[in-house]
């Protein structure tokens, strides 16, 4: 007697358990699931096996070999294509010249196969299907037979209205070899859908044998855990490795070299299986658990209904219930995992992580300490404990930032706002931004917050509108300038300023707790539009400029608006100022992707050539969101962000002769020199946009600037505005009577060097401590990072806010000295990293 074990499935429904192994090899009480089927077949005298493989066949072949180690003889058949359940068996026809039995390799059952064989023999059947009764037949094939067991009706996966029986097809068949003659060669056929219905139609000897016993199709992660619970509850008996220690009402199976600190096993309850070389330390409590080999469970851990595979390390104080942890998983201290959690291979979970019910984490992930994991983690490598970086939420579009995520975030944001409040929602010209914004708006409406949808809009226009009246905040969606595959959501308060960290934390708390405010069905928020939003902006824009000075100078300029929404507004504004404007890429182009770095570089080169060819006074390139502005002088020289900063600072100093400049700590020393010469003062701030905007609100500020090409002229509004930078630059040139090129060349040149050094988040604090200690004998400032001043220059150590890098920046009048400082401190950081790592 031979048996065919079907072991070729992909196991998609049971992901992530089957990411790294075929489904029949999933450990069930520390043995591959299929080995329990082999045991069952041996029990009923079947020792010649044909294994039908397809997905990852080598894993199964390497484990079972020729079968001699397990007391059976195994032949392997690996079809080259997916021929279906019956078509695959046809591939093994050369081994099946006598009556044979078919059974799945991913079942857990103790059904009496001998009874099925006797029934088949007695009925002289051509095919016998083993049937059993289940409570929920919807996901199986329902079968009905007459009094003699002859099958009279089939129905595959019925709805409740179609159910005519609770007797289902178990996937266990006894067949005569003649059945295979019904199958064509190399064609896809299924037993339930094709072969058996055809036999029924032909009135062939097709019988159903209804048997009692345990039967569980381990088709998904819930069924896997349920099968384990049934073993704990003694509903099915299987072979379990290890010495049984039956004490009172508990059953404890101990593998070789197991170490349990509580020698009397009093902290183990119910059925506990501990694999070889596993340690249970201190007062760890385990109830109904299976632990694979080489696992360590530290003091104070509580595990109930938990399955651990091999090499799992659970740190002290963690509490896990109803979960599956696959191979090589590390769990930090104080972790809590709720029922239904699945953590796949090679995943590291940091300390104090909370994993909510039914969350599934795919392999090779890193969960940061303190995180709250509320949704499945499939793509990407990391789950951050916080959503926000400053006022931004950013991530891979449709991978990390999905429409579902966006809708939940919208609900969380709306829950922090007053009901019936209004917010502005805008975006750039990228379709992915529109997709995510619409989902976000849906979440907002569900909380009773009204949305003014201003659609495609330049970010400065949105921020300016927020400074007027009516709205409590705004959100802008845009493609990331650094990574076209990512989207950024930026949140603003009622003054158009990026929201504070406390506001961001408030949104995060609602998101992670899913404590959303759901309004009555008659009270959702409304969506409205604001068609005249450009009028608000235009009035303020013109009012803040010396229009007559610009008109009198009649500047000729070239502007590349980068197919952004600024194209609908900026050229007309400049025309009103009397400028002769040559527009490039001025039509708004809604697309699926924005320009990449190479395309942007070519655009700037083209703009430079056109400025020279047309003998224009200046050229301007605007970023897609309208905040960034790149300056090109009359000779076609593209000013770097630092050159633009110092050039505009020089123009402001010469035109205004009073007031204050606001720049971040890494900005060049030249700014101080220029201000001092003209009677202005300089305020240094942190580098983040919120700090610059907050400082720019002072009434004496003439200019605030970042080191990335963002400028604020508070005479209009205290927010970054590339559109206004264009006009203000022309005004300053007109009032000073200078050109951009001449102004740039008049500024004493100083060498400015910077490097990025990889530095993990864990080391950043230690690196800054080392830098502080190292600078104790020097003049130093600590506004943002540690800045050390020398006679002719300075060096700044600045940990990146978001990325695992540290910035080392140095400036000096001597280029060699600036380079030397950068190199010296780069070496220091590398040394400090080694010291901290080995500490």
Secondary structure, DSSP 8 states (H G I E B T S, - for coil): -EEEEEE----GGGTTTTSSS-GGGSBSSSSBHHHHHHHHHHHTT--EEEEEE-SSHHHHHHHHTTSGGGTSEEEEEE-SS--HHHHHHHTTGGG-SS-EEEEETTEEE---HHHHHHHHHHHT-SEEEEEEE-S-GGGSEEEEE-TTSBEEEEEES--GGG---SEEEEEEEEE-GGGGGGS-TT----IIIIIHHHHHHTT-SEEEEE--S-EEE--SHHHHHHHHHHHHTTSS-----SEEEEETTEEEEE-TT-EESSTT-TTEEEEEEE-TT-EE-TT-EEEEEEE-TT-EE-TT-EEEEEEE-SS-EE-TT-EEES-EE-TT-EE-TT-EE-TT-EE-TT-EE-TT-EE-TT-EE-SS-EE-TT-EE-S-B-SSSEE-S-S-BTTEEEEEBTTTB-HHHHHHHHHHHHHTS-TT-EEEEEE-SBHHHHHHHHHHHHHHHHTT-EEEEEEE--HHHHHHHHTTSS-SEEEEEEE-SS-TTEEEEEEE-TTS-B--HHHHHHHHHHHHHT------TT----EE--TTHHHHHHHHHHHTS-HHHHHHHT-EEEEE-TTSGGGGTHHHHHHHTT-EEEEES-S---BSS---HHHHHHHHHHHHHHHHHTT-SEEEEE-TTS-BEEEE-TT--B--HHHHHHHHHHHHHHHH-SSEEEEETTS-THHHHHHHHHT-EEEEE-SSHHHHHHHHTSTTEEEEE-SSSBEE-TTT-SS--HHHHHHHHHHHHHHHT--HHHHHHHS---EEEEEEEE--HHHHHHHHHHHHHHTTTSEEE-SSSEEEEETTEEEEEEE-SSSSEEEEEEEESSHHHHHHHHHHHHHHHHHHHHHHHH-
